[in-house]
């Protein structure tokens, strides 16, 4: 086991290895304990703790945790219902709710200074969006067979423009495999970098003299406001990921 020391907030974007396993026969690198696997477990554990606090059957009257869980579930149900509609939307609420809660908790944990930000792991977050894209494409093909490809031909398109519009729609549809996760990673990464840069600038400015130290107290208030804004963005990004997934799911179900 190696000791890991984090000396800079920017190091929260690096994947470090805590426990490395080796064997002369097998490649065991896939089961090494890294910051990524550690924080994935931390996110899952945090979700289970919150659910345990809210769904405690020993309580006669529901706790505030239960109210928060019910409000979250109700929000996701209404969002999925509004996006998909019909009578089958309830089948996909568990999927959207799981994605929302996981990304929300991961974003909030990543906001703690010197913690690992899971949403900034491009490989992980794009793997999720790519898996969803493949799954939704398979679902569309399963439900509609060859008719699914009519999704790439807008209604009322002149015959002469069909090849061009099919190419554009195909590129747009294929871009979903990356854009869904890349949007989340880019927003999270940019927010963390902004806080780090501003924090270092104010720290350097306040260290010049006693006068600049006093003056530097004013920008600190602005940094705290940005931190609060980043917490709000962390929640909004989880909701955006969920609502876009619901929108793409609607296209696979109803081809529009």
C-alpha positions in Angstrom: 0.0 0.0 0.0 1.4 3.4 -0.9 0.7 6.7 1.0 -1.1 9.3 -1.1 -0.8 13.0 -0.1 -2.9 15.6 -2.0 -1.0 18.9 -2.1 -3.2 20.7 -4.6 -7.0 20.9 -5.3 -6.2 20.1 -8.9 -5.0 16.6 -7.9 -8.6 15.6 -7.3 -8.8 15.0 -11.0 -6.0 12.4 -10.9 -6.6 8.7 -10.4 -4.0 7.4 -7.9 -3.5 3.8 -6.8 -3.8 3.0 -3.1 -3.4 -0.8 -3.2 -1.6 -2.4 -6.2 -1.8 -6.1 -6.7 0.7 -8.1 -8.8 1.1 -11.6 -9.9 3.7 -13.3 -12.1 0.9 -15.3 -13.8 -2.1 -13.0 -14.1 -2.6 -9.3 -14.7 -4.4 -8.1 -11.6 -4.2 -4.4 -12.4 -8.0 -4.3 -13.1 -8.7 -5.0 -9.4 -6.3 -2.4 -8.0 -7.8 -0.1 -5.3 -7.7 3.4 -6.8 -9.2 6.7 -5.9 -11.8 6.0 -8.5 -12.9 2.7 -7.0 -12.7 4.1 -3.5 -15.0 7.0 -4.3 -17.4 4.9 -6.3 -17.8 2.8 -3.1 -18.2 6.0 -1.1 -21.0 7.3 -3.3 -22.9 4.0 -3.2 -22.4 3.9 0.6 -23.7 7.5 1.0 -26.8 6.7 -1.0 -27.5 3.6 1.1 -27.0 5.5 4.3 -29.5 8.2 3.1 -32.0 5.6 2.1 -31.5 3.8 5.4 -32.2 7.0 7.3 -35.2 7.8 5.3 -36.8 4.4 5.1 -36.4 3.5 8.8 -39.4 1.4 9.6 -39.0 1.9 13.3 -40.2 5.5 12.9 -44.0 6.0 13.2 -43.8 9.4 11.5 -41.5 9.9 8.5 -38.3 11.8 9.1 -37.0 14.8 7.1 -34.8 12.3 5.2 -38.0 10.5 4.0 -39.5 13.8 2.9 -36.4 14.6 0.9 -36.4 11.2 -0.7 -40.2 11.4 -1.6 -39.7 14.9 -3.0 -36.8 13.7 -5.2 -38.8 10.7 -6.4 -41.8 12.9 -7.1 -39.6 15.3 -9.1 -38.1 12.5 -11.2 -41.5 10.8 -11.8 -43.1 14.1 -13.0 -40.1 14.8 -15.2 -40.1 11.4 -16.8 -43.9 11.6 -17.2 -43.6 15.0 -18.9 -40.9 13.8 -21.3 -42.2 10.3 -22.2 -45.9 10.6 -21.5 -48.3 7.7 -22.2 -48.7 4.9 -19.8 -45.3 3.2 -20.0 -43.2 6.0 -18.5 -43.3 4.2 -15.1 -41.1 1.4 -16.4 -38.2 3.7 -16.9 -38.5 5.8 -13.7 -36.1 3.5 -11.7 -33.4 3.9 -14.4 -33.7 7.7 -14.6 -33.9 8.0 -10.8 -30.8 5.8 -10.2 -28.8 7.9 -12.7 -30.0 11.1 -11.1 -29.2 10.1 -7.5 -25.8 8.6 -8.4 -24.6 11.7 -10.3 -26.1 14.1 -7.7 -24.3 12.4 -4.8 -21.1 12.0 -6.8 -21.2 15.8 -7.7 -21.8 16.8 -4.1 -19.0 14.7 -2.7 -16.7 16.0 -5.4 -17.4 19.6 -4.2 -15.7 18.8 -0.9 -12.1 20.2 -1.1 -9.4 17.7 -1.9 -11.9 15.0 -2.7 -11.9 13.0 -6.0 -14.4 14.3 -8.5 -15.9 11.3 -10.3 -17.8 13.3 -12.8 -14.5 14.7 -14.2 -13.3 11.2 -15.2 -13.9 11.5 -18.9 -13.6 7.7 -19.5 -16.1 6.8 -16.8 -18.7 9.4 -17.6 -18.6 8.9 -21.4 -18.7 5.1 -20.8 -22.1 5.7 -19.0 -23.4 7.9 -21.8 -22.1 5.4 -24.5 -23.8 2.5 -22.7 -27.1 4.4 -22.5 -26.8 5.3 -26.2 -26.2 1.7 -27.2 -29.0 0.5 -24.9 -31.5 3.1 -26.3 -30.6 2.2 -29.8 -31.1 -1.5 -29.2 -34.5 -0.7 -27.6 -35.6 1.4 -30.6 -34.5 -1.4 -33.0 -36.3 -4.0 -30.9 -39.6 -2.0 -30.8 -39.7 -0.7 -34.3 -37.3 -2.9 -36.4 -36.4 -1.1 -39.6 -38.9 1.6 -39.0 -36.5 3.0 -36.4 -34.4 4.5 -39.2 -37.3 6.8 -40.0 -36.0 8.8 -37.0 -33.3 10.2 -39.3 -35.7 11.5 -41.9 -37.7 14.5 -40.7 -41.4 14.6 -41.7 -42.1 16.6 -44.8 -38.5 16.6 -46.1 -38.2 17.1 -49.9 -36.8 14.0 -51.6 -33.8 15.9 -52.9 -32.7 16.9 -49.4 -33.2 13.4 -47.8 -29.6 12.2 -48.2 -28.2 15.4 -46.7 -30.6 15.5 -43.8 -30.2 11.8 -43.1 -26.4 12.4 -42.8 -26.9 15.4 -40.5 -29.5 13.5 -38.3 -27.2 10.5 -38.2 -24.2 12.6 -37.0 -26.5 14.4 -34.5 -27.8 11.1 -33.2 -24.3 9.5 -33.0 -23.0 12.6 -31.1 -25.3 11.8 -28.2 -23.1 8.9 -27.3 -20.4 11.4 -26.3 -22.2 14.7 -25.7 -24.4 13.4 -22.9 -21.4 12.6 -20.6 -19.0 15.2 -22.0 -21.4 18.0 -21.1 -21.5 16.8 -17.5 -17.7 16.3 -17.3 -16.9 19.7 -18.9 -19.2 21.7 -16.6 -17.9 20.0 -13.5 -14.3 20.3 -14.5 -14.6 24.0 -15.4 -16.3 24.8 -12.2 -13.6 23.2 -10.1 -10.9 24.8 -12.1 -12.5 28.3 -11.7 -12.7 27.9 -7.9 -9.1 26.7 -7.7 -7.7 29.5 -9.9 -9.6 32.2 -8.0 -8.7 30.7 -4.6 -5.0 30.7 -5.5 -5.1 34.3 -6.9 -6.7 35.6 -3.7 -4.3 33.6 -1.6 -1.3 35.1 -3.4 -2.7 38.6 -3.3 -3.4 38.4 0.5 0.1 37.2 1.1 1.8 40.4 -0.3 1.3 42.7 2.6 -1.0 43.5 5.5 -3.0 45.9 3.4 -3.6 43.4 0.6 -4.6 40.9 3.3 -7.4 43.2 4.5 -8.4 44.1 0.9 -8.4 40.4 0.0 -11.2 39.7 2.4 -13.7 41.2 -0.1 -12.9 38.8 -2.9 -13.3 35.9 -0.5 -17.0 36.7 -0.2 -17.3 36.5 -3.9 -15.5 33.1 -3.9 -18.0 31.8 -1.3 -20.8 32.9 -3.6 -19.2 31.0 -6.5 -18.9 27.9 -4.3 -22.6 28.1 -3.4 -23.4 28.5 -7.2 -21.2 25.4 -7.9 -23.3 23.4 -5.4 -26.4 24.5 -7.3 -24.8 23.6 -10.7 -23.9 20.2 -9.3 -27.6 19.5 -8.6 -28.7 21.1 -11.9 -26.2 19.0 -13.9 -27.6 15.8 -12.4 -31.1 16.9 -13.4 -29.9 17.9 -16.9 -28.3 14.4 -17.4 -31.6 12.8 -16.3 -33.9 14.9 -18.5 -31.7 14.4 -21.6 -31.7 10.7 -21.0 -35.5 10.8 -20.8 -35.7 12.8 -24.0 -33.4 10.3 -25.8 -35.5 7.5 -24.4 -38.6 9.1 -25.8 -37.1 9.1 -29.3 -36.4 5.4 -29.0 -39.9 4.7 -27.9 -42.0 6.9 -30.2 -39.5 7.9 -32.9 -40.1 11.7 -32.4 
